[in-house]
Structures are given as C-alpha cells and as structure tokens.
C-alpha cells in the first residue's frame, strides 16, 4: 500500500494547504518496479505483487500542513537540559553566595589586627552575633533549606565554622 501524495494548493484566502491526492500511473509503476527489484520478484515461482494507492489518514490536523503552529518538542527538550544547571546556579547565587559573604564579613583580621582569625575566634564571633540577635533575618525568613541550615549552625556552631572556613581556604588556594 502506498499513501496518497500531499500536494500543496492555494486556497481562497491565499493560504496554502496540503491536500492528499492519488498518485499518477507513472509514479505507481515506478514504485511497483522498485518493490519488485527489492524483493527479488520471480513470476515463475508464482510470486504476486499488488501495489495499491490509498490515503492512510484523511483527517489531517489543522496545523499539519502549514508548518505555522508552535512545535513544543524542541522547547521541552531544551528545558529538560537547561533546568538542572539553572537550578544549581540559583542555589549557588541565592544560598551559598550570601552565606559565604556573611562569613567573610565575620572573618577579617584577629583581635590584635596582626593575622587571620582563628577557628575559636570565628566561633566566638558567630556565637556572639547569634546570641545578640544580629542575624535574625537569616534565622527567621527564607527557604526551608536556609532555615535548616541556620538550625544546624545554632546546634553546632563550631562544626559550621570549620566547614565554612574550609570552603574559604579552598577558594583562596584556587585564586
């Protein structure tokens, strides 16, 4: 079976549409000859070959012929590959970057101004700020992930300070 050919015609309003049209006898003969050659047709064996031209689907969707409709498949494919990196970037910008900036604000020089802050001094600064209520915006608002992070820092500030200090040291070594 061979599907009808789709022939573009111009309608009354100047719009082009694709109309299923039966194939010509010449086209059908070419197709028949191609099929005979492909299958190794042998009439002496009693082989029979019938090639018919029928429309496979007469009900074409309204936008199937004009190509003017919006194709969702490429857009969804792009969104699938872009969504994960975008989520990671947003997480880095909205959660990790402000946390690192806050730690850098706490960090600085030691009490005597001569060297870097020790872990004990950084811990004391964080505990002092948490105790005095200087960081209420971080602890109260924001996403559930941010709240959990702040609760973990409140429960074990020494470990949190060590983790953040390690992040900052790694960043310095890359620069």
MDTraj code that builds the backbone (N, CA, C; nanometers):
import mdtraj as md
import numpy as np

residues = "UNK UNK UNK UNK UNK UNK UNK UNK UNK UNK UNK UNK UNK UNK UNK UNK UNK UNK UNK UNK UNK UNK UNK UNK UNK UNK UNK UNK UNK UNK UNK UNK UNK UNK UNK UNK UNK UNK UNK UNK UNK UNK UNK UNK UNK UNK UNK UNK UNK UNK UNK UNK UNK UNK UNK UNK UNK UNK UNK UNK UNK UNK UNK UNK UNK UNK UNK UNK UNK UNK UNK UNK UNK UNK UNK UNK UNK UNK UNK UNK UNK UNK UNK UNK UNK UNK UNK UNK UNK UNK UNK UNK UNK UNK UNK UNK UNK UNK UNK UNK UNK UNK UNK UNK UNK UNK UNK UNK UNK UNK UNK UNK UNK UNK UNK UNK UNK UNK UNK UNK UNK UNK UNK UNK UNK UNK UNK UNK UNK UNK UNK UNK UNK UNK UNK UNK UNK UNK UNK UNK UNK UNK UNK UNK UNK UNK UNK UNK UNK UNK UNK UNK UNK UNK UNK UNK UNK UNK UNK UNK UNK UNK UNK UNK UNK UNK UNK UNK UNK UNK UNK UNK UNK UNK UNK".split()
xyz = np.array([
    [0.0849, -0.1169, 0.0000],
    [0.0000, 0.0000, 0.0000],
    [0.0894, 0.1231, 0.0000],
    [0.0462, 0.2216, -0.0747],
    [0.1190, 0.3469, -0.0886],
    [0.0235, 0.4589, -0.0523],
    [0.0700, 0.5514, 0.0300],
    [-0.0119, 0.6653, 0.0716],
    [-0.0279, 0.7633, -0.0434],
    [-0.1390, 0.8373, -0.0415],
    [-0.1581, 0.9443, -0.1389],
    [-0.0466, 1.0474, -0.1224],
    [-0.0161, 1.1179, -0.2290],
    [0.0813, 1.2267, -0.2233],
    [0.0129, 1.3504, -0.1668],
    [0.0862, 1.4311, -0.0883],
    [0.0321, 1.5565, -0.0370],
    [0.0743, 1.6684, -0.1312],
    [-0.0251, 1.7314, -0.1937],
    [0.0001, 1.8362, -0.2913],
    [-0.0420, 1.9690, -0.2305],
    [0.0483, 2.0676, -0.2388],
    [0.0170, 2.1999, -0.1841],
    [-0.0692, 2.2765, -0.2828],
    [-0.1775, 2.3313, -0.2323],
    [-0.2669, 2.4132, -0.3152],
    [-0.2916, 2.5437, -0.2423],
    [-0.3247, 2.6463, -0.3190],
    [-0.3540, 2.7771, -0.2617],
    [-0.5049, 2.7922, -0.2524],
    [-0.5513, 2.8227, -0.1317],
    [-0.6949, 2.8363, -0.1077],
    [-0.7443, 2.9744, -0.1458],
    [-0.8697, 3.0042, -0.1089],
    [-0.9338, 3.1308, -0.1436],
    [-0.8647, 3.2497, -0.0768],
    [-0.8263, 3.2365, 0.0478],
    [-0.7652, 3.3473, 0.1205],
    [-0.6154, 3.3591, 0.0965],
    [-0.5612, 3.2838, 0.0015],
    [-0.4184, 3.2893, -0.0263],
    [-0.3376, 3.1970, 0.0616],
    [-0.4029, 3.1246, 0.1525],
    [-0.3329, 3.0319, 0.2410],
    [-0.3070, 2.9015, 0.1666],
    [-0.1891, 2.8472, 0.1890],
    [-0.1568, 2.7205, 0.1245],
    [-0.1971, 2.6069, 0.2167],
    [-0.2477, 2.5002, 0.1554],
    [-0.2824, 2.3823, 0.2321],
    [-0.2384, 2.2594, 0.1555],
    [-0.2139, 2.1518, 0.2277],
    [-0.1683, 2.0269, 0.1670],
    [-0.2866, 1.9319, 0.1581],
    [-0.3150, 1.8904, 0.0353],
    [-0.4311, 1.8061, 0.0094],
    [-0.3829, 1.6692, -0.0375],
    [-0.4348, 1.5586, 0.0228],
    [-0.3978, 1.4262, -0.0247],
    [-0.4528, 1.4033, -0.1660],
    [-0.3649, 1.3632, -0.2570],
    [-0.4015, 1.3434, -0.3966],
    [-0.3515, 1.2059, -0.4422],
    [-0.4334, 1.1303, -0.5156],
    [-0.3867, 0.9993, -0.5645],
    [-0.2636, 1.0145, -0.6522],
    [-0.1758, 0.9162, -0.6469],
    [-0.0533, 0.9187, -0.7270],
    [-0.0859, 0.8853, -0.8728],
    [-0.0010, 0.9332, -0.9628],
    [-0.0226, 0.9082, -1.1058],
    [0.0160, 0.7645, -1.1387],
    [-0.0296, 0.7175, -1.2569],
    [0.0043, 0.5817, -1.3004],
    [0.1548, 0.5660, -1.3169],
    [0.2216, 0.6717, -1.3639],
    [0.3671, 0.6667, -1.3817],
    [0.4378, 0.6483, -1.2478],
    [0.3944, 0.7224, -1.1431],
    [0.4526, 0.7075, -1.0099],
    [0.4280, 0.5673, -0.9555],
    [0.3082, 0.5156, -0.9746],
    [0.2743, 0.3825, -0.9256],
    [0.3587, 0.2751, -0.9947],
    [0.3841, 0.2935, -1.1254],
    [0.4660, 0.1966, -1.1979],
    [0.6095, 0.1992, -1.1466],
    [0.6628, 0.3191, -1.1178],
    [0.7988, 0.3301, -1.0623],
    [0.8073, 0.2598, -0.9266],
    [0.7064, 0.2828, -0.8427],
    [0.7060, 0.2211, -0.7099],
    [0.6970, 0.0689, -0.7234],
    [0.6128, 0.0216, -0.8129],
    [0.5985, -0.1231, -0.8344],
    [0.7306, -0.1833, -0.8791],
    [0.7993, -0.1176, -0.9732],
    [0.9283, -0.1689, -1.0205],
    [1.0327, -0.1711, -0.9086],
    [1.0333, -0.0682, -0.8250],
    [1.1271, -0.0648, -0.7118],
    [1.0997, -0.1793, -0.6147],
    [0.9730, -0.2055, -0.5861],
    [0.9377, -0.3127, -0.4937],
    [0.9755, -0.4477, -0.5539],
    [0.9500, -0.4662, -0.6827],
    [0.9865, -0.5933, -0.7482],
    [1.1371, -0.6178, -0.7363],
    [1.2167, -0.5132, -0.7606],
    [1.3616, -0.5284, -0.7527],
    [1.4064, -0.5547, -0.6086],
    [1.3408, -0.4891, -0.5129],
    [1.3806, -0.5026, -0.3720],
    [1.3501, -0.6421, -0.3172],
    [1.2384, -0.7025, -0.3579],
    [1.2002, -0.8317, -0.3000],
    [1.2466, -0.9497, -0.3839],
    [1.3062, -0.9246, -0.4994],
    [1.3502, -1.0339, -0.5857],
    [1.2323, -1.1066, -0.6482],
    [1.1433, -1.0301, -0.7049],
    [1.0204, -1.0839, -0.7629],
    [1.0533, -1.1817, -0.8756],
    [0.9881, -1.3006, -0.8720],
    [1.0079, -1.4027, -0.9755],
    [0.8711, -1.4612, -1.0093],
    [0.8241, -1.4307, -1.1291],
    [0.6903, -1.4733, -1.1706],
    [0.6838, -1.6253, -1.1904],
    [0.7979, -1.6869, -1.2237],
    [0.7992, -1.8319, -1.2464],
    [0.7745, -1.9090, -1.1178],
    [0.8058, -1.8504, -1.0034],
    [0.7788, -1.9149, -0.8742],
    [0.6333, -1.8980, -0.8325],
    [0.5634, -1.8117, -0.9021],
    [0.4243, -1.7837, -0.8655],
    [0.4113, -1.6621, -0.7758],
    [0.5175, -1.5777, -0.7704],
    [0.5114, -1.4556, -0.6893],
    [0.4039, -1.3637, -0.7441],
    [0.3348, -1.2987, -0.6533],
    [0.2353, -1.1995, -0.6920],
    [0.2666, -1.0699, -0.6184],
    [0.2474, -0.9590, -0.6864],
    [0.2736, -0.8272, -0.6282],
    [0.1611, -0.7340, -0.6679],
    [0.0970, -0.6772, -0.5693],
    [-0.0097, -0.5805, -0.5933],
    [0.0257, -0.4556, -0.5129],
    [0.0386, -0.3439, -0.5799],
    [0.0677, -0.2157, -0.5158],
    [-0.0546, -0.1288, -0.5333],
    [-0.1129, -0.0852, -0.4217],
    [-0.2339, -0.0038, -0.4234],
    [-0.2056, 0.1337, -0.3648],
    [-0.2739, 0.2327, -0.4161],
    [-0.2613, 0.3708, -0.3705],
    [-0.3869, 0.4068, -0.2927],
    [-0.3747, 0.4229, -0.1608],
    [-0.4881, 0.4607, -0.0770],
    [-0.4430, 0.5683, 0.0212],
    [-0.5346, 0.6525, 0.0656],
    [-0.4965, 0.7528, 0.1672],
    [-0.4846, 0.6851, 0.3037],
    [-0.3735, 0.7071, 0.3713],
    [-0.3535, 0.6468, 0.5028],
    [-0.4359, 0.7183, 0.6088],
    [-0.4370, 0.8495, 0.6042],
    [-0.5108, 0.9273, 0.7042],
    [-0.5714, 1.0476, 0.6355],
    [-0.7026, 1.0452, 0.6234],
    [-0.7697, 1.1556, 0.5536],
    [-0.7901, 1.2754, 0.6442],
    [-0.7960, 1.2537, 0.7729],
    [-0.8201, 1.3629, 0.8670],
    [-0.6859, 1.4197, 0.9130],
    [-0.6368, 1.5207, 0.8433],
    [-0.5120, 1.5852, 0.8835],
    [-0.5409, 1.6877, 0.9913],
    [-0.4529, 1.7024, 1.0881],
    [-0.4728, 1.8067, 1.1884],
    [-0.4713, 1.9440, 1.1207],
    [-0.5395, 2.0415, 1.1792],
    [-0.5498, 2.1726, 1.1143],
    [-0.4160, 2.2389, 1.0876],
    [-0.3172, 2.2196, 1.1746],
    [-0.1897, 2.2880, 1.1538],
    [-0.0836, 2.1949, 1.0954],
    [-0.1219, 2.0762, 1.0483],
    [-0.0222, 1.9806, 0.9988],
    [0.0403, 2.0260, 0.8686],
    [-0.0348, 2.0921, 0.7852],
    [0.0168, 2.1268, 0.6543],
    [0.0879, 2.2597, 0.6468],
    [0.0505, 2.3560, 0.7305],
    [0.1064, 2.4895, 0.7120],
    [0.2390, 2.5112, 0.7820],
    [0.2723, 2.4313, 0.8804],
    [0.4007, 2.4473, 0.9499],
    [0.4056, 2.5725, 1.0356],
    [0.2930, 2.6429, 1.0503],
    [0.2910, 2.7673, 1.1259],
    [0.2651, 2.7473, 1.2729],
    [0.2265, 2.6270, 1.3147],
    [0.1996, 2.6009, 1.4549],
    [0.3287, 2.5962, 1.5351],
    [0.3148, 2.6145, 1.6659],
    [0.4320, 2.6134, 1.7548],
    [0.4693, 2.4703, 1.7874],
    [0.5940, 2.4327, 1.7678],
    [0.6412, 2.2971, 1.7951],
    [0.6931, 2.2906, 1.9379],
    [0.6252, 2.2152, 2.0244],
    [0.6638, 2.2057, 2.1644],
    [0.7822, 2.1136, 2.1872],
    [0.8021, 2.0164, 2.1038],
    [0.9053, 1.9171, 2.1289],
    [1.0449, 1.9774, 2.1453],
    [1.0921, 2.0646, 2.0565],
    [1.2260, 2.1221, 2.0783],
    [1.2341, 2.2070, 2.2046],
    [1.1266, 2.2795, 2.2356],
    [1.1276, 2.3640, 2.3547],
    [1.1381, 2.2781, 2.4800],
    [1.0618, 2.1699, 2.4855],
    [1.0673, 2.0816, 2.6025],
    [1.2029, 2.0143, 2.6146],
    [1.2625, 1.9791, 2.5025],
    [1.3951, 1.9159, 2.5048],
    [1.4982, 2.0133, 2.5618],
    [1.4921, 2.1394, 2.5207],
    [1.5860, 2.2400, 2.5715],
    [1.5620, 2.2633, 2.7203],
    [1.4358, 2.2732, 2.7601],
    [1.4053, 2.2946, 2.9014],
    [1.4553, 2.1797, 2.9885],
    [1.4477, 2.0582, 2.9369],
    [1.4928, 1.9427, 3.0135],
    [1.6430, 1.9520, 3.0416],
    [1.7204, 1.9966, 2.9446],
    [1.8654, 2.0017, 2.9630],
    [1.9115, 2.1286, 3.0343],
    [1.8314, 2.2337, 3.0333],
    [1.8717, 2.3603, 3.0936],
    [1.8260, 2.3702, 3.2387],
    [1.7220, 2.2970, 3.2781],
    [1.6632, 2.3153, 3.4104],
    [1.7574, 2.2782, 3.5248],
    [1.8311, 2.1685, 3.5154],
    [1.9198, 2.1288, 3.6248],
    [2.0352, 2.2276, 3.6446],
    [2.1079, 2.2672, 3.5392],
    [2.2132, 2.3675, 3.5617],
    [2.1577, 2.4994, 3.6138],
    [2.0389, 2.5375, 3.5686],
    [1.9781, 2.6612, 3.6158],
    [1.9442, 2.6502, 3.7648],
    [1.8943, 2.5359, 3.8085],
    [1.8628, 2.5163, 3.9495],
    [1.9893, 2.5219, 4.0351],
    [2.0973, 2.4614, 3.9878],
    [2.2241, 2.4651, 4.0612],
    [2.2764, 2.6082, 4.0698],
    [2.2665, 2.6817, 3.9603],
    [2.3113, 2.8212, 3.9600],
    [2.2295, 2.9052, 4.0581],
    [2.0985, 2.8872, 4.0579],
    [2.0144, 2.9621, 4.1520],
    [2.0473, 2.9258, 4.2965],
    [2.0715, 2.7989, 4.3232],
    [2.1089, 2.7568, 4.4579],
    [2.2395, 2.8235, 4.5007],
    [2.3354, 2.8274, 4.4096],
    [2.4640, 2.8895, 4.4413],
    [2.4484, 3.0388, 4.4668],
    [2.3682, 3.1053, 4.3838],
    [2.3535, 3.2502, 4.3978],
    [2.2674, 3.2902, 4.5168],
    [2.1634, 3.2123, 4.5454],
    [2.0693, 3.2530, 4.6492],
    [2.1002, 3.1961, 4.7878],
    [2.1786, 3.0883, 4.7957],
    [2.2049, 3.0281, 4.9262],
    [2.3527, 3.0365, 4.9624],
    [2.4365, 2.9774, 4.8789],
    [2.5779, 2.9679, 4.9157],
    [2.6507, 3.1012, 4.9109],
    [2.6251, 3.1812, 4.8090],
    [2.6959, 3.3091, 4.7966],
    [2.6665, 3.4021, 4.9143],
    [2.5394, 3.4209, 4.9554],
    [2.5158, 3.5062, 5.0729],
    [2.5781, 3.4494, 5.2000],
    [2.5806, 3.3170, 5.2149],
    [2.6408, 3.2579, 5.3347],
    [2.7908, 3.2848, 5.3376],
    [2.8549, 3.2697, 5.2232],
    [2.9999, 3.2960, 5.2163],
    [3.0282, 3.4436, 5.2413],
    [2.9445, 3.5314, 5.1861],
    [2.9637, 3.6748, 5.2086],
    [2.9461, 3.7089, 5.3563],
    [2.8498, 3.6440, 5.4227],
    [2.8292, 3.6697, 5.5649],
    [2.9495, 3.6230, 5.6463],
    [3.0051, 3.5086, 5.6098],
    [3.1227, 3.4581, 5.6815],
    [3.2429, 3.5475, 5.6558],
    [3.2548, 3.5958, 5.5345],
    [3.3663, 3.6874, 5.5057],
    [3.3547, 3.8152, 5.5871],
    [3.2302, 3.8577, 5.6099],
    [3.2093, 3.9759, 5.6937],
    [3.2516, 3.9502, 5.8371],
    [3.2290, 3.8266, 5.8841],
    [3.2716, 3.7911, 6.0186],
    [3.4223, 3.7758, 6.0268],
    [3.4770, 3.7222, 5.9174],
    [3.6198, 3.6962, 5.9124],
    [3.6933, 3.8290, 5.8964],
    [3.8155, 3.8281, 5.9052],
    [3.8934, 3.9502, 5.8891],
    [4.0271, 3.9284, 5.9513],
    [4.0646, 4.0223, 6.0299],
    [4.1910, 4.0036, 6.0990],
    [4.1615, 3.9670, 6.2435],
    [4.2615, 3.9179, 6.3119],
    [4.2470, 3.8790, 6.4520],
    [4.2215, 4.0002, 6.5393],
    [4.2031, 3.9739, 6.6680],
    [4.1735, 4.0829, 6.7588],
    [4.2893, 4.1817, 6.7682],
    [4.4092, 4.1323, 6.7508],
    [4.5245, 4.2220, 6.7582],
    [4.5532, 4.2866, 6.6230],
    [4.4805, 4.2459, 6.5159],
    [4.4994, 4.3065, 6.3843],
    [4.6193, 4.2525, 6.3108],
    [4.6896, 4.1531, 6.3643],
    [4.8130, 4.1075, 6.3027],
    [4.7944, 3.9895, 6.2082],
    [4.6978, 3.9030, 6.2296],
    [4.6876, 3.7823, 6.1481],
    [4.5440, 3.7424, 6.1239],
    [4.5251, 3.6293, 6.0581],
    [4.3894, 3.5838, 6.0305],
    [4.3196, 3.5356, 6.1567],
    [4.1888, 3.5282, 6.1478],
    [4.1071, 3.4860, 6.2605],
    [4.1244, 3.3357, 6.2804],
    [4.1377, 3.2937, 6.4034],
    [4.1451, 3.1507, 6.4326],
    [4.0037, 3.0942, 6.4366],
    [3.9933, 2.9622, 6.4372],
    [3.8628, 2.8975, 6.4418],
    [3.7894, 2.9352, 6.5698],
    [3.8612, 2.9400, 6.6790],
    [3.7987, 2.9747, 6.8073],
    [3.7443, 3.1181, 6.8042],
    [3.8207, 3.2108, 6.7440],
    [3.7740, 3.3493, 6.7351],
    [3.6522, 3.3607, 6.6437],
    [3.6542, 3.2882, 6.5312],
    [3.5412, 3.2898, 6.4387],
    [3.4180, 3.2307, 6.5054],
    [3.4369, 3.1240, 6.5812],
    [3.3263, 3.0619, 6.6528],
    [3.2693, 3.1605, 6.7542],
    [3.3553, 3.2282, 6.8244],
    [3.3099, 3.3254, 6.9242],
    [3.2322, 3.4389, 6.8566],
    [3.2780, 3.4847, 6.7391],
    [3.2060, 3.5902, 6.6678],
    [3.0665, 3.5438, 6.6255],
    [3.0588, 3.4225, 6.5714],
    [2.9290, 3.3707, 6.5269],
    [2.8352, 3.3527, 6.6446],
    [2.8851, 3.2939, 6.7537],
    [2.8014, 3.2742, 6.8718],
    [2.7567, 3.4084, 6.9286],
    [2.8462, 3.5055, 6.9275],
    [2.8110, 3.6373, 6.9779],
    [2.7016, 3.7026, 6.8949],
    [2.7128, 3.6906, 6.7646],
    [2.6102, 3.7501, 6.6786],
    [2.4778, 3.6753, 6.6899],
    [2.4828, 3.5421, 6.6987],
    [2.3586, 3.4670, 6.7153],
    [2.2948, 3.4985, 6.8502],
    [2.3771, 3.5109, 6.9522],
    [2.3255, 3.5392, 7.0864],
    [2.2692, 3.6793, 7.0983],
    [2.3299, 3.7760, 7.0281],
    [2.2832, 3.9139, 7.0392],
    [2.1701, 3.9450, 6.9425],
    [2.1375, 3.8486, 6.8569],
    [2.0265, 3.8701, 6.7633],
    [2.0634, 3.9547, 6.6437],
    [2.1914, 3.9619, 6.6086],
    [2.2331, 4.0427, 6.4948],
    [2.2026, 3.9759, 6.3615],
    [2.1693, 3.8468, 6.3601],
    [2.1450, 3.7761, 6.2356],
    [2.0022, 3.7184, 6.2324],
    [1.9004, 3.7942, 6.2773],
    [1.7670, 3.7354, 6.2819],
    [1.7065, 3.7117, 6.1440],
    [1.7426, 3.7911, 6.0454],
    [1.6835, 3.7759, 5.9124],
    [1.7209, 3.6411, 5.8513],
    [1.8413, 3.5934, 5.8788],
    [1.8827, 3.4644, 5.8251],
    [1.8098, 3.3509, 5.8951],
    [1.7899, 3.3624, 6.0249],
    [1.7315, 3.2531, 6.1007],
    [1.5797, 3.2450, 6.0830],
    [1.5108, 3.3586, 6.0647],
    [1.3649, 3.3582, 6.0639],
    [1.3057, 3.3352, 5.9255],
    [1.3482, 3.4077, 5.8264],
    [1.2844, 3.4012, 5.6960],
    [1.3568, 3.3084, 5.6021],
    [1.3137, 3.3118, 5.4776],
    [1.3834, 3.2371, 5.3742],
    [1.3248, 3.0993, 5.3510],
    [1.3966, 3.0236, 5.2760],
    [1.3514, 2.8907, 5.2347],
    [1.3677, 2.7907, 5.3486],
    [1.3005, 2.6761, 5.3365],
    [1.3172, 2.5716, 5.4397],
    [1.4618, 2.5234, 5.4481],
    [1.5314, 2.5193, 5.3349],
    [1.6709, 2.4773, 5.3355],
    [1.7560, 2.5748, 5.4160],
    [1.7293, 2.7039, 5.3995],
    [1.8038, 2.8060, 5.4740],
    [1.7754, 2.7954, 5.6238],
    [1.6466, 2.7711, 5.6578],
    [1.6121, 2.7576, 5.8000],
    [1.6807, 2.6362, 5.8621],
    [1.6835, 2.5245, 5.7891],
    [1.7504, 2.4046, 5.8406],
    [1.8997, 2.4307, 5.8588],
    [1.9571, 2.5031, 5.7649],
    [2.0994, 2.5362, 5.7745],
    [2.1259, 2.6201, 5.8992],
    [2.0401, 2.7179, 5.9229],
    [2.0604, 2.8045, 6.0389],
    [2.0386, 2.7275, 6.1699],
    [1.9433, 2.6313, 6.1692],
    [1.9242, 2.5492, 6.2885],
    [2.0480, 2.4639, 6.3154],
    [2.1053, 2.4089, 6.2098],
    [2.2259, 2.3266, 6.2255],
    [2.3412, 2.4115, 6.2766],
    [2.3527, 2.5343, 6.2289],
    [2.4586, 2.6237, 6.2766],
    [2.4361, 2.6567, 6.4238],
    [2.3104, 2.6774, 6.4622],
    [2.2801, 2.7079, 6.6020],
    [2.3106, 2.5910, 6.6942],
    [2.2876, 2.4684, 6.6471],
    [2.3119, 2.3499, 6.7294],
    [2.4608, 2.3181, 6.7419],
    [2.5360, 2.3387, 6.6341],
    [2.6779, 2.3038, 6.6367],
    [2.7580, 2.4111, 6.5609],
    [2.7736, 2.5296, 6.6208],
    [2.8401, 2.6389, 6.5502],
    [2.9873, 2.6113, 6.5208],
    [3.0524, 2.5317, 6.6042],
    [3.1949, 2.5051, 6.5814],
    [3.2147, 2.4271, 6.4515],
    [3.1348, 2.3247, 6.4298],
    [3.1459, 2.2469, 6.3070],
    [3.1105, 2.3325, 6.1859],
    [3.0058, 2.4150, 6.1990],
    [2.9661, 2.5030, 6.0882],
    [3.0788, 2.5994, 6.0541],
    [3.1440, 2.6535, 6.1563],
    [3.2550, 2.7459, 6.1324],
    [3.3705, 2.6758, 6.0634],
    [3.3976, 2.5509, 6.1036],
    [3.5050, 2.4761, 6.0390],
    [3.4740, 2.4477, 5.8922],
    [3.3496, 2.4125, 5.8615],
    [3.3100, 2.3847, 5.7231],
    [3.3247, 2.5102, 5.6382],
    [3.2746, 2.6200, 5.6876],
    [3.2809, 2.7450, 5.6113],
    [3.4253, 2.7904, 5.5954],
    [3.5032, 2.7755, 5.6994],
    [3.6447, 2.8124, 5.6935],
    [3.7174, 2.7291, 5.5868],
    [3.6835, 2.5994, 5.5809],
    [3.7414, 2.5109, 5.4811],
    [3.7041, 2.5565, 5.3402],
    [3.5777, 2.5958, 5.3206],
    [3.5341, 2.6459, 5.1889],
    [3.6149, 2.7683, 5.1486],
    [3.6308, 2.8591, 5.2442],
    [3.7034, 2.9829, 5.2134],
    [3.8505, 2.9553, 5.1860],
    [3.9110, 2.8638, 5.2601],
    [4.0510, 2.8303, 5.2353],
    [4.0683, 2.7681, 5.0978],
    [3.9754, 2.6842, 5.0563],
    [3.9817, 2.6241, 4.9230],
    [3.9682, 2.7306, 4.8149],
    [3.8826, 2.8247, 4.8377],
    [3.8644, 2.9320, 4.7384],
    [3.9908, 3.0163, 4.7267],
    [4.0567, 3.0438, 4.8409],
    [4.1818, 3.1216, 4.8366],
    [4.2893, 3.0462, 4.7606],
    [4.2967, 2.9154, 4.7812],
    [4.4007, 2.8373, 4.7144],
    [4.3788, 2.8324, 4.5630],
    [4.2545, 2.8431, 4.5174],
    [4.2275, 2.8436, 4.3724],
    [4.2632, 2.9779, 4.3104],
    [4.2542, 3.0833, 4.3878],
    [4.2845, 3.2176, 4.3346],
    [4.4326, 3.2329, 4.3282],
])
top = md.Topology()
chain = top.add_chain()
for i, resn in enumerate(residues, 1):
    res = top.add_residue(resn, chain, resSeq=i)
    for name in ("N", "CA", "C"):
        top.add_atom(name, md.element.get_by_symbol(name[0]), res)
traj = md.Trajectory(xyz[None], top)
